Structure formats: C-alpha cells, structure tokens
Amino acid sequence: MSRSIVFGYAAVVDLEKQTAPAAELRASDADRDRFADILRDALAEGRLTAEEHAERVEGVYRAKTVGELEPYVRDLPGAHQARATPAYASAPHRPTAGAIPADPDENVVAVFSATVRKGRWRAGRRIHAYSIFGSVEIDLSEAIFEYQQVVIKAWSVFGNVEVRVPENVSLRGTGGGVFGNFEVDTLDAADPDAPVVFVDGWAVLGNIEARPKRGKLVADIRHRVHRKVEKGLRKHLDH
C-alpha cells in the first residue's frame, strides 16, 4: 500500500472520529432553552398537565446530549423546530466606516480601584475603559442597545478589564498584550440585525477579556423574533 493511500485512509478515519452524529452532540444552554420553550407552549395550550410539564422540563435541563433532549418533545408540535440548528449570520470584523464617533460616549476608569457598569443601562456607540492597577467590569447582558454597532476600547496596565455580552449579539475583538492577555470569544448572532460589539485594546502586564454571558439575551431581539414568528403564523393561517 502506498504512503499516500495510507495517509488518505488515516485522514478519513480521523474525520469520521471528529464528526459525531447530531444526537450525540453535547447539548448547549441554548439547545435546552429551545426545548423548554416548546414545553412551555404545550403547557399553555393544554397539551401537558402541570406535572408532566415539570417532569419534562427537569429532564430537559438534566440532558447532556441533543439525543437526550428529543424524547421530551417528540409527541408535541414544533418538535422539528427544536431539532433544527439555528443559522448564524457572519458579522463584520470591523465597524462600518463613519458609524462610530471618534469620541467616547462614556469613560469607565479604575485606578487602584474597581469600577462596574452593569444592570439595565443604555449602551453608547463608543465606550472607553481604562484599568491601571485596578479592575473594570462592563456587563452588557441587560443593557439596552440603541445602536447596531458598539465599540469598547480598553487599556489595561497591571489591571483587568472584563466585558460580558448577551448570547444573541455578535462579538468581535482586535488587540494584543505586552506581557499581558487579550482574549475575545468570537460570537455570531443568529439574527443578522443583532447588535455587534467590537472590543479593541491592549493589555500591558494586565488582562482584557470579552465573552458571552450564558442565559442572557437582548430583550428587543427576542421580541423581534417573536413578532416574526407570529407574523409567519398569521400569514400561514390566512392561506
């Protein structure tokens, strides 16, 4: 057997090992929430009793794989929607030219101290964060997004800057560290109109990180999706 054939066979074996059946994939929090929503609707429609609903919801949140989730909705309408993997729209890597002002809407500063921005607040288009021997936390998980693109510019010198975003926005990052750490978890939203948060910065003997906060969603996006679903249902019923 030639070396090329051996290598080709090994590559196919490796690919088969890496490609697991959908039912064997580990379930995410978003997967569990999607199945729980179907159970909630079934309870509201009288398809499930309160006891059945409670038992199934408990099972859903204990499930480890997608295959373990499916039996809980198999006899309910919309089961095929729960199995479907949502499509994700690729967000731009940089803000649209002219969309973000040069001056910040807000400065968040921590010098030998800790500063936290969280809760229900309106996120501007540009936020500057400075951490010098301090700690800055910018939590957008419950923020009101009035703009589709938001830039967070961060500088950390012997300090720490943490950014948290909802699960249903897109997240991009550009930066680096000098004896420090710059880490941004790339995230693509399912909704192409979802806000995009760009985190730029430099960490000098410090840390800058940005990632989604699990279980947190932008409320206005959630309502928009519900409106689209209701509009589709009404259109279907009219026909």
C-alpha positions in Angstrom: 0.0 0.0 0.0 1.5 3.4 -1.0 2.2 6.1 1.6 -0.4 8.5 0.0 -3.1 5.9 0.3 -2.2 5.2 3.9 -2.3 9.0 4.7 -5.6 9.3 2.9 -7.1 6.4 4.8 -5.9 7.9 8.1 -7.4 11.3 7.2 -10.8 9.7 6.5 -10.6 7.8 9.8 -9.8 11.0 11.7 -12.6 12.8 10.0 -15.1 10.1 11.0 -13.9 10.2 14.6 -14.4 14.0 14.6 -17.8 14.1 13.0 -20.3 12.8 15.6 -23.9 12.1 14.8 -26.2 15.1 15.7 -27.9 13.1 18.5 -24.5 12.5 20.2 -23.5 16.2 20.2 -23.3 17.9 23.6 -26.4 20.0 24.3 -25.8 23.7 24.9 -27.8 26.0 27.2 -29.4 27.5 24.0 -30.5 23.9 23.0 -32.1 23.3 26.4 -33.9 26.6 26.4 -35.2 25.9 22.9 -36.8 22.6 24.0 -38.0 24.2 27.3 -39.9 26.8 25.2 -41.8 24.1 23.3 -42.8 22.5 26.6 -43.9 25.9 28.0 -46.1 26.4 24.9 -47.5 22.9 25.2 -48.5 23.6 28.8 -50.2 26.9 27.8 -52.2 25.0 25.1 -53.3 22.3 27.5 -51.3 19.5 25.8 -49.4 18.8 29.0 -50.5 18.8 32.6 -48.5 20.8 35.2 -47.0 17.6 36.5 -46.0 16.4 33.0 -44.5 19.8 32.2 -42.5 19.9 35.4 -41.2 16.4 34.9 -40.2 17.1 31.3 -38.5 20.4 32.0 -36.5 18.8 34.7 -35.4 16.2 32.3 -34.5 18.8 29.6 -32.2 20.7 31.9 -30.5 17.5 33.0 -29.9 16.3 29.5 -26.3 16.1 28.4 -26.7 15.5 24.6 -29.1 16.6 21.9 -30.3 13.0 21.6 -31.4 13.0 25.2 -33.5 16.2 24.7 -35.6 14.9 21.7 -37.8 12.4 23.6 -39.2 15.2 25.8 -40.9 16.9 22.8 -41.3 14.0 20.3 -45.1 14.0 20.7 -45.5 17.8 20.6 -46.0 20.3 17.7 -42.8 22.1 16.8 -40.5 19.3 17.7 -38.8 19.6 14.3 -38.0 23.3 15.1 -36.2 22.3 18.3 -34.0 19.8 16.4 -33.1 22.4 13.8 -29.7 24.1 14.3 -30.1 27.8 14.0 -28.3 29.6 11.2 -25.8 32.2 12.2 -25.0 35.4 10.3 -21.4 36.4 9.9 -20.8 39.8 11.5 -18.3 42.3 10.1 -14.8 42.2 11.6 -14.6 46.0 11.8 -17.3 48.7 12.4 -18.9 50.3 9.4 -17.0 53.4 8.3 -18.5 56.5 9.9 -20.8 54.6 12.1 -18.8 55.1 15.3 -17.8 58.5 16.6 -14.2 59.2 17.5 -15.0 60.5 21.0 -16.4 58.1 23.6 -20.0 58.3 24.8 -18.7 57.1 28.2 -15.4 56.6 30.0 -15.1 53.8 32.6 -12.0 54.3 34.7 -10.4 52.3 37.6 -7.1 53.4 39.1 -6.1 51.4 42.1 -9.8 50.6 42.4 -12.7 48.7 40.9 -15.4 50.0 38.6 -18.5 48.1 37.5 -21.0 49.1 34.8 -24.0 46.6 34.8 -27.7 46.3 35.0 -30.3 48.0 32.8 -28.4 50.8 31.1 -28.2 52.3 27.6 -25.0 51.3 25.7 -23.5 54.1 23.6 -21.7 53.6 20.3 -18.2 54.0 21.9 -17.1 53.2 25.4 -13.5 53.7 26.6 -12.3 51.6 29.6 -9.1 52.3 31.5 -7.7 50.0 34.1 -4.5 50.9 35.9 -3.7 48.7 38.8 -7.5 48.3 39.0 -10.5 46.3 37.7 -13.2 47.3 35.2 -16.3 45.2 34.5 -18.6 46.2 31.7 -21.6 44.0 31.7 -23.9 44.4 28.6 -26.1 41.4 29.4 -29.0 43.5 30.5 -28.1 46.7 28.6 -30.4 48.5 26.1 -28.8 48.5 22.7 -29.8 51.7 20.8 -27.2 51.2 18.1 -26.4 48.2 15.9 -22.7 48.6 16.4 -20.9 49.3 19.7 -17.1 49.7 20.2 -15.4 49.1 23.5 -11.8 50.4 23.6 -9.9 49.0 26.5 -6.5 49.7 28.0 -5.2 47.6 30.9 -1.9 48.4 32.7 -1.3 46.0 35.6 -5.1 45.7 35.7 -8.1 43.8 34.5 -10.9 44.6 32.0 -13.8 42.2 31.7 -16.6 42.6 29.1 -19.8 40.4 29.1 -22.4 40.4 26.3 -25.7 38.7 25.8 -25.7 35.4 23.9 -27.7 36.7 21.0 -25.3 39.5 19.8 -22.2 39.2 17.7 -18.8 39.7 19.3 -15.5 40.7 17.6 -12.1 41.6 19.0 -8.8 43.2 17.8 -5.9 43.8 20.2 -3.0 42.3 21.9 -0.9 42.2 25.1 2.6 43.0 26.2 3.4 40.5 28.9 -0.4 40.5 29.3 -3.5 38.7 28.0 -6.1 39.9 25.4 -8.8 37.3 24.8 -12.2 37.8 23.0 -14.5 34.9 22.3 -15.8 35.4 18.7 -19.6 35.1 18.6 -22.0 35.2 15.7 -25.7 36.0 16.3 -28.5 34.1 14.6 -30.3 37.4 13.8 -28.4 39.3 11.0 -29.8 42.6 12.5 -28.4 41.8 16.0 -26.0 44.3 17.6 -22.3 43.8 17.1 -19.9 44.5 19.9 -16.3 45.2 18.9 -13.7 45.0 21.7 -10.4 46.6 20.9 -7.5 47.1 23.3 -4.0 46.5 24.7 -3.0 44.8 27.9 0.3 45.7 29.4 1.1 43.3 32.2 -2.7 43.1 32.6 -5.7 41.3 31.2 -8.5 42.1 28.8 -11.2 39.5 28.1 -14.7 39.5 26.5 -17.2 36.7 26.3 -20.9 36.0 26.2 -22.9 35.7 29.5 -24.8 32.4 29.2 -28.5 32.6 29.6 -28.7 36.3 28.9 -30.4 37.6 25.8 -31.1 41.1 24.4 -34.8 41.6 25.1 -35.7 43.6 22.0 -34.1 41.0 19.7 -36.2 38.3 21.5 -39.4 40.3 21.0 -38.5 40.9 17.3 -38.1 37.2 16.7 -41.4 36.5 18.4 -43.1 39.1 16.1 -41.6 37.5 13.1 -42.9 34.0 14.2 -46.3 35.4 14.9 -46.4 37.2 11.5 -45.4 34.0 9.8 -48.1 32.0 11.6 -50.8 34.6 10.7 -49.7 34.5 7.0 -49.8 30.7 7.0 -53.3 30.7 8.6 -54.6 33.3 6.1 -53.7 30.9 3.3 
